[in-house]
Amino acid sequence: NRLKTTKYTALSFLPKNLFEQFHRLANVYFVFIALLNFVPAVNAFQPELALAPVLFILAVTAIKDLWEDYSRYRSDQEINHMECLVYSR
């Protein structure tokens, strides 16, 4: 038996993490506002400046999730490699 509590694999981290982050309505709203700033008729300031805070928040959240998942992985490895006693009758 093996214990596995991690949410991500190396290949699934980016798609799953972005999917989870865009389930938060605030993230969708701020990305929409940033993309709306690329429309010349409604832009308030440089479009690149509008994307910077949103991308920063997404990146920090992704790094935090990656760190938490790595901690879970280390804990799983520690538990999976513990010696155990097997009792037989």
Residue pairs with C-beta under 8 A, 6 or more apart in sequence:
2 76
2 80
3 76
3 79
3 80
4 76
5 72
5 75
5 76
6 69
6 72
6 73
6 76
7 16
7 65
7 69
7 72
8 16
8 17
8 65
8 66
8 69
13 66
13 69
14 62
17 61
17 62
17 65
17 66
18 58
20 65
21 27
21 58
21 61
21 62
22 28
22 31
27 54
27 57
27 58
30 53
30 54
30 57
31 54
33 50
34 47
34 50
34 51
34 54
36 42
36 43
37 43
37 44
37 45
37 47
37 50
38 47
44 50
